[in-house]
Amino acid sequence: GRCRRLAKDWEKSIASAEAWIYVAHIRLLTRRLARA
């Protein structure tokens, strides 16, 4: 029902937030490597 759909949306938003953080970390790392 509704609870399950909410849980699925929550999982999706967490997954996208984790992906965004991952991308941000990679950008930081590449910037550091480019500077070195």
Number of C-alpha atoms within 10 A of each C-alpha: 5 7 8 9 10 11 11 12 12 12 12 12 12 12 12 12 12 12 12 12 12 12 12 12 12 12 12 12 12 12 11 10 9 8 7 6
